[in-house]
Amino acid sequence: MRKLKSQGVGIFLISHDMPDVFGLSDRLTVMKNGRMVGTYRTAEVTEDEVLGMIIAGKQPEGKAQTHSL
């Protein structure tokens, strides 16, 4: 996947493995119960904030969302 990313190929990765998500993605979208919680640049959120979105279904305060995928 890293090789494809370096070649500019877009990849959809569906995972709960935070090291993989943060190591491979530029943007991430969190969903809870089939509904989108938010889309953020990976560099602008922490793993704890993402886990909070997954568990509570709430966006982190003070973080700007990116445009939807």
Number of C-alpha atoms within 10 A of each C-alpha: 11 12 8 10 13 9 9 9 10 11 12 8 12 11 9 11 8 14 10 12 17 16 10 15 17 13 19 22 18 20 15 14 8 7 9 13 18 21 18 21 16 18 11 12 16 13 13 11 16 23 14 14 20 17 11 11 18 15 19 17 7 6 12 14 15 13 10 11 9
